[in-house]
Amino acid sequence: MMNIAVAQSGGPTCAINASLVGVFREALKEKSIDAIFGSINGIEGMIENHLIDMKTMISSNGDMDLLRQTPSTVLGSCRYKLADWREDNKVYQQIVNTLVQREIGAFFYIGGNDSMDTVNKLSEYFAEKKLDIKVIGIPKTIDNDLCVTDHTPGFGSAAKYVAATLREITRDSTVYSIPSVTVVEIMGRHAGWLTASTAILHALGETAPHLVYVPEVKFSLEKFLKDVRRQMTKHKAVIIAVSEGIEVPEGVQSGVVDNFGHKYLSGIGKYLENVIRSEIGCKVRSIELNVMQRCSSHICSWTDITEAEAIGAAGVRCALSGETGMVMVFKRVCDMPYTVDIQHVDASEVANKEKFLPKGYINSAGNNITDHALDYFLPLIQGEPNLIMEMGVPKHFTLQESVLK
Amino acid sequence: MMNIAVAQSGGPTCAINASLVGVFREALKEKSIDAIFGSINGIEGMIENHLIDMKTMISSNGDMDLLRQTPSTVLGSCRYKLADWREDNKVYQQIVNTLVQREIGAFFYIGGNDSMDTVNKLSEYFAEKKLDIKVIGIPKTIDNDLCVTDHTPGFGSAAKYVAATLREITRDSTVYSIPSVTVVEIMGRHAGWLTASTAILHALGETAPHLVYVPEVKFSLEKFLKDVRRQMTKHKAVIIAVSEGIEVPEGVQSGVVDNFGHKYLSGIGKYLENVIRSEIGCKVRSIELNVMQRCSSHICSWTDITEAEAIGAAGVRCALSGETGMVMVFKRVCDMPYTVDIQHVDASEVANKEKFLPKGYINSAGNNITDHALDYFLPLIQGEPNLIMEMGVPKHFTLQESVLK
């Protein structure tokens, strides 16, 4: 018999609680597993021995149903990067103390890039110390920028929200008889996956987004203005999707003035809005989808949620089979009918690396997405949740504020 | 036999196409009505004789189902205020030319404040010219600031989106162990109805929104900072709902510096974010719900959509009964079970007037909403659409771009 622990880390998504349910449900099935601990605020809870008993926390199938439709991380999160254990093992020893005291034989870490680095380092340290404690990483991030895996849990729901919302924004922007430009800023500091996914609308007969800018393509303000002017000759309401992470002209930062004399006041969307207003002079609006793109679980992709649960469950089986230092990944078997296989790879193959949009997904002009990319994106956004409502609002599962403090 | 015409005006909502369906369906039933014309871009289409045959446009029940779940105005919109016909009747005569040429005996205008002014003026002009053409106003606005009517179509869907989204933002904001403040900026230039409706979450056991600021209460930056500091002693993640229209300190406008030395860079949310960052120094984020609050039909209130259709249909019956210069209104019969009656009032009672939050809905500190208001708000957000999807995204009904141009 052993106990296990699970933690959630990094930026919230709609699917990270579904992966927690996956770990929990699979562990319940195993007679060799006794207590299932949830670590509060990611690895911080392991360091500070701040764990809760998840069998008390989740007391019914109804609780699991609610958790699946609750965005963000019910156990809290952290942005904590472990130092190299060869240089400073103090924190590692604190984690070991928690693990040993609680008789924990396996630790599951649901997170992004940094969390997979933690999985890698912890498993190395335990091997060095000859501790038989398995460490398994369960991926998540709306950025979809993890290597090896076909895609990451959380991305499909974000892409579904962004596609549905961009379609609604397109309807909203098209009503007046005067020409207009709408710039929609989408998350993604280094990789343009989520921004690129808006091209899903092309498969639905929409001409929007008319322009798409991703960090993978070097951005030129002159070319941008030329692109916008060209689209304005074709469409009354031009809709532009832009990654927050596109390379802005040098010197364009908060309070700094660019070649055009514009200040980069807040996000790139607001900046481009100001550039268009003064250089083209048309009606223009910028929209930042902000945290809504990572927490709008009311329009999550059910494919994403069920996959997130499945990959959490697969993580438990992987640890029980004796593996450690592994990250669970999706391998796509087929686009249509969409089929994925869940496998595991060494965490070092995933940690601290980023996956960028393939060149073939970006058009030759570098300002839109090819139809070729749609076969990749479309399966990830299929299916809708059967939401449990509470007086007209989707219901959430939450811990008391005092538990999280 | 006569023909009729219908037009949509003002800012988009999720329910304005449902009212169009209501007018269309009810007119179809009437043997005395022949052609049903849709005017492109509101009253502009009537001036320019730019109408389309709605029986060709809507060819099936499926089309009506799609229209009901399509946000914004399928016929386009305008922001056009008619001059007083006593001073300049040129445009009035153009409208009359269209009406006479097309043998239109009744005109239905779906819109907000300005549109009800148009209804009033047109009906006066037709009476003066002894023209037997009925004019009926069908209300809509997410701002809910129309007089006489209990509420306006479009408001319930916006309130449902805002409540669900604020709940999701609350989950998103609560994950880290460090204190934070999130400022959510909500539409409403003069009246705080939509911002106040976020207090619905209190009925669901949420402590958020912890602070609510509406235009009906004079805003003080000093008191605001005091309020925020106080809430930070009680909650790790403080969530603030603020109307875009609150009175900012004098001189606080784009590029102008306030007493604190902060620039009012974009919306009030971003401004308050900057104030909190420099005065309190905690983690802070501002979120502008932007046009999503008026076009997110994927989470519309089904009560709102069905009422919007019903009030459109009632408008047709009102015209057929011989009335003109009237605006259709809801009279609430009962909160629970929720019951409304549809009546009509003279357009002059509604035009150019604004309805503000009752004093009893605002707490004595002027920084939150009373539970008393919840009986009013809650019935309006009930019920969900059974969405027609298209490859994972809600499907919309649209006219070709060339028709709208």
Interface residues (C-beta under 8 A of the other chain):
Chain A: P12 N41 E44 T70 P71 S72 T73 G76 S77 C78 R79 K160 A163 A164 T165 R167 E168 I169 R171 D172 S173 T174 V175 Y176 S177 I200 L201 A203 L204 T207 H235 K236 L265 S266 K270 R285 I287 E288 N290 V291 M292 R294 C295 S296 S297 H298 I299 S301 L378 I381 Q382 G383 E384 L387 M389 E390 M391 G392 V393 P394 K395 H396 T398 E401 L404 K405
Chain B: P12 N41 E44 T70 P71 S72 T73 G76 S77 C78 R79 K160 A163 A164 T165 R167 E168 I169 R171 D172 S173 T174 V175 Y176 S177 I200 L201 A203 L204 T207 H235 K236 L265 S266 K270 R285 I287 E288 N290 V291 M292 R294 C295 S296 S297 H298 I299 S301 L378 I381 Q382 G383 E384 L387 M389 E390 M391 G392 V393 P394 K395 H396 T398 E401 L404 K405
